[in-house]
Amino acid sequence: MKCRLTKYEKETIILFNEAEPTANIYTYNKALQNRLAKFSRQNPKCARVVTAYPCGAVSYEVDKKRLSIRFTSPYSEERRAKARNYAIENNIISNIGSRHKENI
């Protein structure tokens, strides 16, 4: 079966309620699929594949206690400058593009 979905149509849905101990994760995202596959192999009691769809999506059932949603704040200019200086001083960045050189 050939499926031609746009990126907009390739959703990730995390669904859970307050009554049940598990969450259902439906995703087309390959990176998330790989992370879920690795997690389910290492922790079969906490996660399992429910369905692999022919168009490329996968659905997993995961113990809600193992699921975490994290929000990260954007870096302040001061924090970005500190990270940039640290990287330069410790030779972490060996080749900085011309666009970045102008900002240093």
Secondary structure, DSSP 8 states (H G I E B T S, - for coil): ------TTT--EEEE--SSSSEEEEEE--HHHHHHHHHHHHH-TTTEEEEEE-TTS-EEEEEEGGG----------HHHHHHHHHHHHHTT--S---HHHHHH-
